[in-house]
Amino acid sequence: MQRKKILEKLSSEPYYSGDTNQSLLLHSTGHHPNNSEIDIPIVYADYYYMEALLRLKKLETSK
């Protein structure tokens, strides 16, 4: 499943913050066309990451 691979990659050392800062993800993009918030930790990106993890868990437990 491609989605699971993406989430596994985001959860790996190069992307996952751990104790580095308060955000979960180290590399996020806020508004690429405006060249704004590029490759930085963004709290609302963490929200979508957590939402994806919860949806994956729900899909896997319903099988």
C-alpha positions in Angstrom: 0.0 0.0 0.0 1.6 3.3 -1.2 0.0 5.3 1.6 1.5 3.1 4.3 5.0 3.5 2.7 4.6 7.3 2.7 3.7 7.3 6.4 6.5 4.9 7.2 8.9 7.3 5.5 7.6 10.3 7.3 8.0 8.4 10.6 11.7 7.6 9.9 14.7 9.5 11.3 15.2 12.0 8.4 11.6 13.3 8.7 10.4 12.6 12.2 11.4 15.2 14.8 11.6 13.1 17.9 13.1 15.4 20.6 14.5 17.9 18.1 11.6 20.4 18.6 7.9 20.6 19.4 6.7 19.6 16.0 6.4 16.0 14.9 7.7 16.5 11.4 10.9 18.3 10.5 10.2 19.1 6.9 6.9 20.7 5.8 5.8 23.2 3.3 3.1 25.7 3.9 2.6 27.6 0.6 4.9 26.5 -2.2 3.6 28.8 -4.9 4.3 31.8 -2.7 7.6 30.4 -1.6 6.4 30.6 2.0 7.1 28.2 4.9 9.4 25.9 2.9 11.1 22.9 4.5 10.3 23.9 8.1 8.3 22.3 11.0 4.7 23.4 10.8 2.1 22.4 13.5 -0.8 22.1 11.0 1.3 19.7 8.9 1.6 17.6 12.1 -2.2 17.6 12.3 -2.6 16.0 8.8 0.2 13.5 9.6 -1.6 12.4 12.7 -4.9 12.3 10.9 -3.3 10.0 8.2 -1.9 7.7 10.9 -5.3 7.4 12.6 -7.0 6.6 9.3 -4.4 4.0 8.5 -4.9 2.4 11.9 -8.7 2.4 11.4 -8.3 0.7 8.0 -5.9 -1.9 9.3 -8.1 -2.8 12.3 -11.2 -3.1 10.2 -9.7 -5.9 8.1 
